[in-house]
Amino acid sequence: KTNDLILPQDKNNDLVFRWDGKSFALNVDYDYWNQEYSVSHFITRIKKEYAVETIVGESQKFGFKPIQMEQNSDGSKIISLQRFKF
C-alpha cells in the first residue's frame, strides 16, 4: 500500500507527491511541466490551501465552525468562524 498522492494528468505526466513517512515531496521534471501555473505558483497555492484547511480543522477542535470564506482580489482569504456556548 502506498501513501503517495497522484494527480492524474494528460499524456501520463501525472503529478505525484511521494510520502516519506514525515512529509510529501513533489518531484518535477520542468521539461514536462505543462500546467496553467508555474511550479512555484502551484506550490504557493498548495501552501495557502493547506493553511486554510489547517486553520479550519484546528479551530473545529475547539468548537468553532466556519461560517464564511471570502477570497480577496490579492489572493488572501478571510475565514469567519463562529462558536456558541451552551
Secondary structure, DSSP 4 states (H G I P E B T S, - for coil): ----EEE--GGG--EEEEE-SS-EEE---GGG--SSS-HHHHHHHHHHHHHHHHHHHHHHTTT-EEEEEEE-TTS-EEEEEE----
